[in-house]
Amino acid sequence: MPFHELIARYRRWKSIHETIAALERLPTGELDDLGIARWRIPELARRHAA
């Protein structure tokens, strides 16, 4: 696997986990206002990083 591909994968992984952490810090009421169910956070983070 080329080095640039490893870097791209790491950046995607980091983006996913940062997004998950940020969304999980929000209170449930704010997530509701945004139309986000807490159980969907990982899926949304993966889509965001795609």
Secondary structure, DSSP 8 states (H G I E B T S, - for coil): --HHHHHHHHHHHHHHHHHHHHHHHS-HHHHHHHT--GGGHHHHHHHHH-
